Amino acid sequence: MNKLQIKGLIAIAALASVFSSCRKDRITPDPVDPVAPANGIYILNEGNFSRNNSSLSFFSIASQTTTPDIFKTVNGRGLGDTGNDAKIYGSKMYIAVNVSSTIEVVDAKTAKSIKQIKLTNGGVDRQPRSIVFNKNKAFISSYDGTVSVLDTASLTVDKYITVGRNPEEMVISNGKLYVANSGGLDYANPDKTVSVIDLTTLTEIKKVDITSTNPINIAADNYGDIYVLAYGTDYPSKPKLIIIDNKTDAVKTSKDIDAGYGTSFIVVGDNAYYITDAGKIAVYNVKTEVTKSENFITDGTIFKAPYALAVDPVTQQIYVTDAIDYSSNGRLYTFNDAGKNQDVNKKGYVMDTGINPGTIVLLSK
């Protein structure tokens, strides 16, 4: 199911979880690009479903100025229908536009279009959802049940890997790509698996049955664990946090979690951040496996409809978007590592965004 549709229509209530403590040993993580403090912030705005009004906002931290739709300003055209994910790899940013079934590749610093890639199968749209990178390849999940392998130099698709139904987010850990198969377009019979792809052979080697249906969000820590958020289809729902061992690819535990539908589960060091069903920002310690804070925000800031979340791994600043009413422009907030609102413009938030600000991308200096 489309994140925009679900966030606008479904509210999920769940009991707060009490997690047991255990000792975990850190392992050597997969190599990642070096990071620097953010110098700019891109906001990918989904727009209204089927309205063809996705946009890309940009905020310059240095000049404290906002470009409401930098993609349209620079390229003279809109992004398309329902921008669902965006990530920077090297000098380029890759944007998945779900309903338009395109990948927009732009210069990461200027948003100037480099190439628009249409993802279809015999004239049928694949509907791209999420993007991750490994060794000069972009892996793109699509609702047609595939992961596209895109060469980041030639910008051509090398291969399509068949996975589960309606795959959503992905994460790389221990030389493997883990894919959350939601089956969300089949409401009566959602999927309940995570595909495991060997990154050497680029083949699916296993489907992990996690029992809980409609997995959407996925992340990994430095201790060999994969975290999956599954939401089911009942209303009200009781989301589950499923933990998979990346050595055995077997489920270790499954627990209730008070997660808002479709929230990112962002792991930075020993902490994971996510938006709760009550609209708060919770912090979960992945080493001790207990909730560290039920609300990271300490200054009383209240969101109407918290929508996207990002964490600067260098400064530990937290970025949160608010969709407000899902039909008008949203807002971006930023908080320091103590949970205090960084209101540099004296208006309570950093910038106005477009409609349904669903993805935050930090541009390093």
C-alpha positions as CSV (number, residue, x, y, z in Angstrom):
1,M,0.0,0.0,0.0
2,N,1.1,3.5,-0.7
3,K,2.6,5.2,2.3
4,L,0.7,8.4,1.6
5,Q,-2.7,6.7,1.5
6,I,-2.1,4.6,4.6
7,K,-0.7,7.5,6.7
8,G,-3.7,9.6,5.8
9,L,-6.3,7.0,6.5
10,I,-5.1,4.6,9.2
11,A,-4.2,5.3,12.8
12,I,-2.6,2.5,14.7
13,A,-2.9,2.0,18.5
14,A,-0.4,-0.4,20.3
15,L,0.7,-0.9,23.9
16,A,4.2,0.4,24.7
17,S,6.6,-2.5,24.8
18,V,8.9,-3.4,27.7
19,F,12.0,-5.1,26.2
20,S,14.3,-7.5,28.0
21,S,17.9,-6.6,28.3
22,C,20.7,-8.7,26.9
23,R,24.4,-8.2,26.1
24,K,25.4,-7.8,22.4
25,D,28.9,-7.7,21.0
26,R,29.7,-5.2,18.3
27,I,30.7,-6.6,14.9
28,T,32.5,-4.9,12.1
29,P,29.8,-3.2,10.0
30,D,29.7,-3.1,6.2
31,P,31.8,-0.2,4.9
32,V,29.9,3.1,4.3
33,D,30.9,6.4,2.7
34,P,32.5,8.9,5.1
35,V,30.1,11.4,6.5
36,A,30.3,15.1,7.3
37,P,27.8,17.5,9.0
38,A,24.9,18.4,6.8
39,N,25.2,21.6,4.8
40,G,21.8,21.4,3.2
41,I,18.5,19.6,3.5
42,Y,16.4,18.1,0.7
43,I,12.7,17.3,1.4
44,L,11.0,14.9,-1.1
45,N,7.3,15.8,-1.0
46,E,5.0,13.1,-2.1
47,G,2.2,15.4,-3.1
48,N,-1.3,14.1,-3.4
49,F,-1.8,10.6,-4.8
50,S,-2.5,10.7,-8.5
51,R,-2.3,14.5,-8.6
52,N,1.2,14.5,-10.3
53,N,2.4,17.2,-7.8
54,S,5.5,15.7,-6.1
55,S,8.1,18.3,-5.4
56,L,11.7,18.6,-4.0
57,S,12.3,21.4,-1.4
58,F,15.8,22.5,-0.4
59,F,17.0,24.4,2.6
60,S,20.5,25.8,2.7
61,I,21.9,25.6,6.3
62,A,24.6,28.1,5.5
63,S,22.3,30.8,4.1
64,Q,19.2,29.8,6.0
65,T,17.2,30.1,2.7
66,T,14.6,27.8,1.2
67,T,13.9,26.9,-2.4
68,P,10.3,25.5,-2.4
69,D,10.7,23.2,-5.4
70,I,14.3,23.2,-6.5
71,F,13.8,20.4,-9.0
72,K,11.2,22.3,-11.0
73,T,13.1,25.6,-10.7
74,V,16.3,24.0,-12.1
75,N,14.8,21.6,-14.6
76,G,11.7,23.4,-15.8
77,R,9.4,20.4,-15.1
78,G,7.9,18.6,-12.2
79,L,9.0,15.4,-10.5
80,G,5.8,13.5,-11.3
81,D,3.4,11.5,-9.2
82,T,4.2,10.4,-5.6
83,G,7.9,10.7,-4.8
84,N,8.6,7.8,-2.4
85,D,12.3,7.7,-1.7
86,A,15.5,9.7,-2.3
87,K,19.1,9.0,-1.4
88,I,22.5,10.4,-2.2
89,Y,25.3,8.2,-3.5
90,G,28.6,9.8,-4.6
91,S,27.8,13.0,-6.5
92,K,24.3,12.0,-7.5
93,M,20.9,11.8,-5.8
94,Y,18.5,9.1,-6.9
95,I,14.7,9.8,-6.5
96,A,12.1,7.0,-6.8
97,V,8.8,8.4,-8.1
98,N,6.3,5.6,-7.4
99,V,3.2,6.2,-9.5
100,S,5.2,7.8,-12.4
101,S,7.4,4.7,-12.2
102,T,10.6,6.7,-12.7
103,I,14.0,7.1,-11.1
104,E,15.2,10.7,-11.4
105,V,19.0,10.9,-11.2
106,V,20.1,14.4,-10.4
107,D,23.3,16.3,-9.4
108,A,23.3,16.1,-5.6
109,K,24.5,19.7,-5.1
110,T,22.3,21.4,-7.8
111,A,19.4,19.1,-8.4
112,K,20.1,19.4,-12.1
113,S,18.6,16.3,-14.0
114,I,21.2,13.9,-15.3
115,K,18.8,11.1,-16.4
116,Q,15.2,10.0,-16.0
117,I,14.9,6.2,-15.9
118,K,11.5,4.7,-16.7
119,L,11.0,1.3,-14.9
120,T,8.5,-0.8,-16.8
121,N,7.9,-4.4,-17.8
122,G,6.4,-4.9,-21.1
123,G,4.8,-1.5,-20.9
124,V,3.5,-2.1,-17.3
125,D,4.8,0.2,-14.6
126,R,7.0,-1.4,-12.0
127,Q,6.3,1.3,-9.4
128,P,9.6,1.9,-7.6
129,R,9.5,2.3,-3.8
130,S,12.9,2.3,-2.0
131,I,16.6,2.6,-2.9
132,V,19.9,1.4,-1.3
133,F,23.5,1.2,-2.6
134,N,26.4,-1.2,-2.6
135,K,29.6,-1.2,-4.6
136,N,28.5,1.2,-7.4
137,K,25.1,-0.4,-7.7
138,A,21.7,1.0,-6.8
139,F,19.1,-1.5,-5.6
140,I,15.6,-0.4,-6.2
141,S,12.5,-2.2,-4.8
142,S,9.4,-2.1,-7.0
143,Y,5.8,-3.1,-6.4
144,D,5.9,-5.6,-9.2
145,G,7.9,-7.9,-6.9
146,T,11.4,-7.1,-8.1
147,V,14.6,-5.4,-7.1
148,S,16.3,-3.6,-10.0
149,V,20.1,-3.5,-10.0
150,L,21.1,-0.2,-11.5
151,D,24.8,0.5,-12.4
152,T,25.6,4.0,-11.0
153,A,28.2,4.7,-13.7
154,S,26.2,3.8,-16.8
155,L,22.8,4.4,-15.2
156,T,21.4,1.3,-16.9
157,V,19.7,-1.6,-15.3
158,D,21.9,-4.7,-15.2
159,K,19.3,-7.1,-13.7
160,Y,15.9,-7.6,-12.1
161,I,15.8,-9.9,-9.1
162,T,12.5,-11.5,-8.2
163,V,11.6,-11.2,-4.5
164,G,8.3,-11.2,-2.6
165,R,5.1,-9.3,-3.2
166,N,5.1,-5.5,-3.2
167,P,8.6,-5.0,-1.6
168,E,9.2,-1.9,0.4
169,E,12.3,-0.9,2.3
170,M,15.7,-2.6,2.1
171,V,18.9,-2.8,4.2
172,I,22.4,-4.2,3.6
173,S,24.1,-6.2,6.3
174,N,26.7,-9.0,6.4
175,G,27.1,-9.0,2.6
176,K,23.4,-9.5,2.0
177,L,20.5,-7.3,1.0
178,Y,17.3,-7.7,3.1
179,V,14.0,-6.8,1.5
180,A,10.8,-6.3,3.3
181,N,8.0,-7.9,1.3
182,S,4.7,-6.2,2.3
183,G,2.2,-7.6,-0.1
184,G,0.4,-4.4,0.9
185,L,-1.6,-4.2,-2.4
186,D,-3.4,-7.4,-1.5
187,Y,-5.1,-6.3,1.6
188,A,-6.8,-9.6,2.2
189,N,-3.6,-11.6,1.9
190,P,-0.5,-9.5,2.7
191,D,3.0,-10.9,2.5
192,K,5.0,-11.9,5.7
193,T,8.5,-12.5,4.4
194,V,11.9,-10.8,4.1
195,S,13.9,-11.7,1.0
196,V,17.6,-12.3,1.5
197,I,19.8,-11.5,-1.5
198,D,23.4,-12.5,-1.8
199,L,25.3,-9.4,-3.0
200,T,28.0,-11.5,-4.7
201,T,25.7,-13.6,-6.9
202,L,22.8,-11.1,-6.9
203,T,20.4,-13.9,-6.3
204,E,17.7,-14.5,-3.7
205,I,19.0,-17.2,-1.3
206,K,16.2,-17.2,1.2
207,K,12.8,-15.9,2.2
208,V,12.5,-15.5,6.0
209,D,9.0,-16.1,7.2
210,I,8.5,-13.5,10.0
211,T,4.9,-14.6,10.8
212,S,3.7,-11.0,11.2
213,T,2.1,-9.6,8.0
214,N,2.7,-6.4,6.0
215,P,6.4,-5.7,6.8
216,I,7.4,-2.3,5.5
217,N,10.3,-0.8,7.4
218,I,13.7,-2.4,7.9
219,A,17.1,-1.5,9.4
220,A,20.3,-3.0,10.7
221,D,22.6,-2.4,13.7
222,N,26.3,-3.1,14.3
223,Y,25.6,-6.2,16.3
224,G,24.3,-8.5,13.6
225,D,20.6,-7.8,14.0
226,I,18.1,-6.8,11.3
227,Y,15.0,-4.9,12.5
228,V,11.7,-5.3,10.7
229,L,8.5,-3.3,11.4
230,A,5.4,-5.2,10.3
231,Y,1.9,-3.6,10.6
232,G,-0.7,-6.2,9.7
233,T,-4.0,-5.1,8.1
234,D,-6.4,-5.0,11.0
235,Y,-7.8,-1.8,12.4
236,P,-6.7,-0.9,14.9
237,S,-3.4,-2.7,14.4
238,K,-0.7,-3.9,16.7
239,P,2.6,-3.4,14.9
240,K,5.4,-5.8,15.6
241,L,9.2,-5.4,15.8
242,I,10.8,-8.5,14.4
243,I,14.6,-9.1,14.9
244,I,16.5,-11.3,12.5
245,D,20.0,-12.7,13.0
246,N,22.1,-11.8,10.0
247,K,24.3,-14.8,10.4
248,T,21.6,-17.5,10.4
249,D,18.9,-15.4,8.7
250,A,16.4,-16.7,11.3
251,V,14.0,-14.8,13.5
252,K,15.3,-14.2,17.0
253,T,12.4,-12.3,18.6
254,S,9.1,-10.7,17.8
255,K,7.7,-8.0,20.1
256,D,4.9,-5.4,20.2
257,I,6.0,-1.8,19.3
258,D,4.1,1.5,19.4
259,A,5.2,2.5,15.9
260,G,3.2,4.8,13.7
261,Y,2.3,3.3,10.3
262,G,5.3,3.4,7.9
263,T,7.7,5.1,10.2
264,S,11.4,4.8,9.5
265,F,13.4,2.9,12.1
266,I,16.7,4.8,11.9
267,V,19.7,3.2,13.6
268,V,22.6,5.6,14.5
269,G,25.2,4.0,16.7
270,D,23.5,2.2,19.6
271,N,20.2,4.2,19.2
272,A,17.2,3.6,16.9
273,Y,14.7,6.5,16.3
274,Y,11.1,6.1,15.2
275,I,7.8,7.9,15.2
276,T,5.3,6.4,17.6
277,D,1.5,6.1,17.0
278,A,1.0,8.9,19.5
279,G,3.2,11.2,17.3
280,K,6.2,11.2,19.5
281,I,9.9,10.4,18.7
282,A,10.9,7.3,20.6
283,V,14.5,6.1,21.1
284,Y,15.3,2.3,21.3
285,N,18.7,1.1,22.4
286,V,19.8,-1.7,20.0
287,K,22.6,-2.9,22.3
288,T,20.5,-3.4,25.4
289,E,17.2,-3.9,23.5
290,V,15.2,-1.7,25.7
291,T,13.3,1.6,25.1
292,K,15.7,4.4,26.0
293,S,13.1,7.2,25.7
294,E,9.4,7.3,24.9
295,N,9.8,10.8,23.7
296,F,13.1,12.3,22.5
297,I,11.6,15.8,22.2
298,T,12.0,17.6,25.5
299,D,10.8,21.2,24.8
300,G,7.1,20.4,24.5
301,T,6.9,20.6,20.7
302,I,3.8,18.9,19.4
303,F,3.3,17.7,15.8
304,K,-0.1,17.5,14.1
305,A,1.0,14.7,11.7
306,P,4.7,13.7,12.1
307,Y,5.6,12.2,8.7
308,A,9.3,11.7,8.1
309,L,12.4,11.4,10.3
310,A,16.2,11.8,9.8
311,V,19.2,11.8,12.0
312,D,22.5,13.6,11.3
313,P,25.1,10.9,12.4
314,V,27.7,13.6,13.0
315,T,25.8,16.2,15.1
316,Q,23.1,13.9,16.4
317,Q,20.5,16.5,15.3
318,I,17.1,15.1,14.6
319,Y,14.9,16.3,11.7
320,V,11.2,15.7,11.7
321,T,8.6,16.7,9.1
322,D,4.9,17.4,9.8
323,A,2.3,16.8,7.1
324,I,-0.2,18.8,9.2
325,D,-3.4,17.8,7.3
326,Y,-2.0,15.7,4.4
327,S,-3.4,18.2,1.8
328,S,-1.5,21.5,2.3
329,N,2.1,22.3,2.7
330,G,4.0,20.7,5.6
331,R,6.9,21.8,7.8
332,L,10.4,20.8,8.8
333,Y,11.6,20.9,12.4
334,T,15.1,20.3,13.7
335,F,16.1,19.3,17.3
336,N,19.6,19.2,18.9
337,D,20.9,16.1,20.7
338,A,19.1,17.2,23.9
339,G,15.7,17.2,22.1
340,K,15.4,21.0,22.0
341,N,13.9,22.8,19.0
342,Q,16.5,24.6,17.0
343,D,14.2,27.5,16.0
344,V,16.8,29.8,14.2
345,N,14.0,31.7,12.4
346,K,11.9,32.4,15.5
347,K,8.8,30.8,14.0
348,G,8.8,27.4,15.7
349,Y,10.1,25.4,12.8
350,V,12.8,25.5,10.1
351,M,11.0,25.7,6.8
352,D,7.8,25.2,5.0
353,T,7.8,22.1,2.7
354,G,5.5,20.8,0.0
355,I,2.6,18.5,0.4
356,N,3.2,15.3,2.4
357,P,7.0,15.7,3.1
358,G,7.8,12.0,3.2
359,T,11.6,11.8,2.8
360,I,14.5,13.9,4.3
361,V,17.9,13.8,2.6
362,L,20.9,15.4,4.3
363,L,23.5,17.0,2.0
364,S,27.0,16.9,3.4
365,K,29.5,19.7,2.9
